[in-house]
Amino acid sequence: MKFEKIRETHFINLDDFDRSQEVKRVYINDSGSLRLKDQIWTMDWSLKHKRKVATNLKSDDCIAYAVWENEKVIGFVSVMKALIGCRMVLDIIQVDRAFRGQGIGRQLFTLAVAEAKRAGAKELYISACCSEETVNFYKAMGAVPTDDPIPEIAEAEPYDIQMVCPILRTNTMNVKINTLYPELFLELYRSVGWEAPDLDQITMALEHSFATFCAYDGEQPVGMARLLGDGGMSFYIKDFAVRPEYQGKGVGSLLMTAIEEYIMSHIPNGWAVSLELISSKGREPFYERFGFDQRPCDWDGAGMFKMIRK
């Protein structure tokens, strides 16, 4: 899998690109607030539209990236070069249906945010397809609905959800891998009201983690997570915590994105591995945005939990 900025010399063929999406629910803007509505249809592109998109990806008006797998384009993103005020506009982002759920969309979106930051934009502006999955993807990436839409875009796409991803807020924060130490773990653990084990137990837990992740706002640690796993079939997220004053500011999304990208970088192409966790009560919708399913479900019974004490 290869990510590259699209240049004039690239040949972009989308004739076999599968843009199709089965939609079951959509978001509608109801007096300034979003609510879900049942609406079933299949979204897809005609061959003519695919060729138009392929041409536009090489336009001088945009900056675009594509993902190739064995010479086939399986995903792409494009942003408009010209800012509208302090905003850079996300023109298009798509991943071939057969390759969704592998973190490709998140990596492409990250490239778009990086271009916006380089251009000095304060926000990445998104006219989002109203489907539940699409809007939830942008929410997971830190975007929020805006009450200040760009008129010409909102009027051209009246059913889209107009959103913005704040560049400064997202990019002043970063995630560092395997920098978590016992005293910092203890501090972040207690910050969310959890009763912590002693430092010896924490030290052993960190030493035997597959990886640890710590989110920073500048030099200030604001969130953490541990990744456990066998490296081949199963991974488990543990001790996912964000300081209360930083909750709702995109820190959790940064941590989740970092964890999934780390897993993707440590498994070969063609592998499928499970990623599991136990959600705090009431936090299930956050994890569902990242594709997690609640249990029990059609194919699994309830998750089980037991503490062993000595």
N, C-alpha and C positions, 0 to 999 in steps of 0.2 A: 504494500500500500504506500503510495507516494503523494505527498502534498506539495504543490508547486503554484507559484504565482503564474497566472496565464499571460503569455506574451504573444506577439504577433505571429511568431513562428509555430505556435502550437496548433494542432489540428483538433478541433473540438467537434466530436460527433455524438449527438444525443439521440440518434434515431432509435436506439434500443434502450434508452434510459426509462426506467419504470418509476414514474412520478405518482402512480396511483395511491390513493388513500381511502380507506373505508371510514366514513364519518358517521358517528352515532349521536353525538351531542355537540352543540355549538354554544359559544358565549354570545350573549346579546347585551348591548349597553342599555340598561334600564334606568333612565334618569340619573346617569352618572355613576351607577354601580353595575358590576358585571353579574349576570346570573346565567346558569346553564339551562338550555332548552333541548329537548329531544328533537333531533332532525337527522334523518338517515339518507345519505347519498354517497356516491363514489366520485371522488375527485380524480381527474386525469387530464393529460394533455394530448392534443392531436399531434400528428407528425409535423404539420405546418408550424404549430406553436413551438415544438421542440427545436426546430431549425431556426426559428426566430430567436429563441433564448440562446442557442449556441452562437449566433451572430452577435447578439448583444453582449455576451461575456467578453468579447474581444474589442468592444467599443472603447474609443479614446476617452469617453466620459466616465468610465468606471475603473475601479481596481478590483480584480477578480482572482480567485484561487480555485483550483480544482484538485480532486483526489482521483488518482488512477489506480486501478487494480488490473494487472495483466493487460495494459494498454487500453482498458475501458474506463471511461469517466463514470465514477460511482457517486460523486458528490461535488458540489460547487457552492461558492458564495460570491456575492458581488456587492460593492458599496459605490455610491456616487462620489466622484472626486470633489465636486463643488459643494461646499457647505451651504446649508440654509440657516442663516443666523449662526448659532453655536452648535448646530446639529449636523452630523453626517448621516445620510439616509442609507439604510440597508435596502438594497435593490431586490435581492433574491438570495435565498438559501434553500438548497434541496439535497437530499440524500436518496439514492436509489433504494426502492422498497426492500430489496434483498439484503441491504447492508445497514438498515436502521437498527438502533439499539446497541450499537457498538462504540458509541462515543464520537463518531465522525462528525455529527452535527455540532457537538460542543466544541470540538477542535476548530471547525470552520468558523463558528461564531466568535471564538477567541481571536482568530485572525482578523475578523472584521472589527472587533473592539480595538485591537492593536493598531489597525490602520486609522481608526477614528482618533485614537490618542496621538498618533504621529502627526495628524492633521491639525491638532489643537482643538478638536471638538470637545464639548462638555457632555454631549449625549449622543448615543446612537439611536436614531429614530427608526421605528419599525411599524409598518402597516401590516399587522399580523392577520393571516387567515383565521377566521373565527372558530375553527374546529377546536374541540377541547384539548386534543393532544398538542396542537401547534401553540396555542396560547400558554399552556402549561410548560412547554419547552422554554419559551422565552422567560416566563416567570422564574423557572429554575436557573436561568442564566443571569438573573438579577434585574430583568426588565419589569417595569410596572406600567399600568395604564396611565395615559396622560390626559389632563383636562385642558391642555393647550396644543391641540393637533395642528399640523400644517394643513391649512385649508384646502389647497389644491389636491393634496394626497387623500385627505379624508373624503372629499367630495367625489373623487374618482373611484374610491373603493368604500362605498357607504356601509357595507356589512363587515368590513375589516375592523379589528380592534386596534386602535392607535396606541402605541406603547413607546416608551423610551428606556434605554439602559444608561444610567448615569455613569459616565466614564471616570470621573474623578473619584467617586465613591468606590467603585469596583477596583480601580487600579492603584489606589493608595494602599490596598491590602494585598498580601501575598501569602502563599502557603510554602512552608519549608518542610522538607521530608527528613525524618530520622534525626531531628534536633531536640526532641522532647526528652527532658531529664526528670528524675523523680520529684524534685522540689517544685518544678513548674507544673508537672502533672497534678500534684497535690493541690496547688493553688487554683488551677482551672477546674479541677474536680469539685472542690469545695465551693467555687463561685456559683454553681448552679444548685447548691443546697444538698448535694449528695454526701452521705457519711463515708468518709474515705478509709481505706485500709492503711496499715503502717508503711513506712518508707521501704522496709526490706521486701515486703510483698509487691509493692509498686515497682521496685528495681528489677525483681525477677520477671514481672509481667512485661516490662519494657524490653528487657533483654531477649525475651522469647517472642516478641511481636514480629510479624512479617514485615511491617513498616509502621512508622508513626508519622502523624501529620500535625503541624501546628500553624495556625493562621495568625498573622501579625497585621496590625495597623501601624505602619511605620516600624518602630522597635517594640511596640506593645503587644504581647501575646493576648489574643482575644478568643481563641477557640482551639479545639484539638479533636483528634480521633486516633484510634488504633486500628490497624488492619491485621487480622489473624488469618492463617490459612496454610494449606499444604502446597500451594504453588502450582498445583496441577488440576484440581477439580473443584475445590471449595474455598471460598473466602468469607470472612465474617467481620463486620464492623462493630467495634466495641468502644465504649467511653467517648461517644460523640457528644461534645459539650461546647457551648458558646456562651460567653459571659452575657448575663441578662441585658446589660446596656447596649450590647451589639447584636442582639437577636432582631431579626427582621431587616438587617442591613446587608444581606448577601453573603455573610460569612459562612453559613451552612452550605450554601450553593458552591462557594469556592472550595470548601473541604470535600464535598461530594464529587465535584469535577476532578479534583486532584487525585482522589482515591481511584476513580474509574480510569483515569488516564494512566495511573501507575500500574494498575492491573493489566491494562491493554499493552503496556510497554514490556510486560514480563511474561506474556503468553504468546505462542506462535500463531500465525494466521491459520484459521480453520478450527481452532479450539473454541469450545464453549464451556464456561465455568460458572458456578453459582456464586452469587453475592447475597449474603443474608445478614439480618440484624433483628434486634428486638426494639421496637419503637417505644418511646415514652408515650404514655396515654395522652391522646389529643394531638400528637405530632404526626400521625399517620399520613395526612394529606401532603405534608412536605416530602416524605419519601416516595409517595405515589407519583409525584411529579417526575421522579427519576426512574420510573418504570417498575417500582416494587409492587408486589401484590400482597394483599392481606391474607392471612390464614385464619380459619379454614377457608378453602376455596374448592372449586370443582375437582381439583386433582390432589389436593393435600389436606390433611387434617390440621388441627390446631397445633401451633408451635408449643413446645414443652420446655420447662425451665425447672432447675433444681439447684439449691445451694448445698454444698457439702461442708460441714464444719468439723473441726477437730479440737 
